[in-house]
Amino acid sequence: MKIEVISTNLEDVKADSVVIQLFEGAEAPEIALTLPESIRKEIAPSIEIGGFKAKLGQVLPIYPKSVNMARCFMLLGLGNKQELSLEAVRQAHGYAALKAEEMGSKSMAIPIPNLPPYTAPEITASVLEALSLAFYRFNKYRSKVEDSKHPELIRLVVDFDVRVMCDTAAHEATIVSEAVKLARDIANMPSSDLPPKRMAEMAAEVGRISGFSTKVLEMEELERMGMGGIVSVGKGSSNPPVLIVMEYDGGGETYAVIGKGVVFDSGGISIKPSEKMEEMKYDKSGAAAVIALMKAVAELKLPVRLIGIVPAVENLPSGRALKPGDIVRFRNGKTAEIISTDAEGRLILADALAYASEMRPKAIIDLATLTGACVIALGTHASGLFSNSDELANALINSGERVGERLWRLPLWKEYFEQIKSEVADMKNVGGRPAGAITAAAFLMNFIDNHIPWAHIDIAGTAWTQESSPEKSYIPRGATGIGVRLLADFLKSEVKRG
Ligand SMILES: [Zn+2]
């Protein structure tokens, strides 16, 4: 897909489909941009007839009489003007993209309307993300793939005075969207083709192309380093665990991001019910996001030092597997009694968090499909956020609003820590059903240095589309690639704040 950012009169733009954005109005829809009289005349009857209300994502293709114009004008509803957000812009343009694909448009022109308080570069980035992500398909394993019909050329039409800024925004949005697609690919892949070691090789391949280094710690090394959590969860599988440590050095402050990489979670000896167990290949979504984030940040050449840490394991039952009642000792010397081997994510994250703390970064953020309890609390509409720092939590929440990956903060009051007290070890790995998402976060908090701002993001409800979740225009079924745009935005705003 080729992207062009141009400044020209909309009448002169050559494209199969030209998008015209409109808002819902009390009487009739209101055109969201300044249009040349000739185009206005062509589309006026379709608006006046009344069938098209400009509801968010509503698309009406109309074919102009004048042969000198675009083949098709695609009226696109942005919904209610008062409720406009960058996410609404993304949703709407995602539907326009799908319509263009359905109609077989080879090229598409999209004017970037002036929509305060948002800037033209922000709108440009949102439109491009929506297009790029709406066309994503996971086709690797199909023997026959229908010829892709999505537009090959996208022309974004912007005002002359913002053209250079919009061009930069488009370039950056393309980098980030490509990274999101990589995250979707990794999470969508079956575990048989992505055991821990293969995931490490993949990270190294991405790093070689995009510009970050990768170090892989294997079983012996992990044992020597006291990473009892990763070792004990991984030892049940014939595919041994690894710790993937990626580093991009663009100068500036150090940030550490950690992604849970359980390539498949059967639950281990505390085996899960078989229904929907196939979805447990998505238990590597945190890892997918971290590898993809490394790619995005390196290609954006952000002036930060970013450490990406992925504990990668396969949680299977076997004669060597971790058992309930076992006691595990972690990197920082603390111990935990195992109640359920299905609460394995926190065990591997514990070592990774302790390891990250030793590097004294400015902040540590972990992404994990950690608890079903988080899905019960927030459904599929927000990821759970837990933090020891109000400042970090608020910065992440703001990024989430901007990119349409909402976060909702849950408390970490000390009373919750009572629930994970053990009779025989420093703690136990589950604290019962009440507040299960919070007691998981409380467990993790034992492994960070409390002087370092830390945030844990539970993406169990948002990492893949579940049966109950409505399909969004630019998020097709399967892995969503959540966390990449969120953390890229967060790091960009950290750089801006200085
Ligand atoms: Zn589990």
Boltz pocket constraint, residues with backbone or C-beta under 6 A from the ligand:
constraints:
  - pocket:
      binder: B
      contacts: [[A, 265], [A, 267], [A, 341], [A, 342], [A, 343], [A, 344], [A, 345]]
      max_distance: 6.0
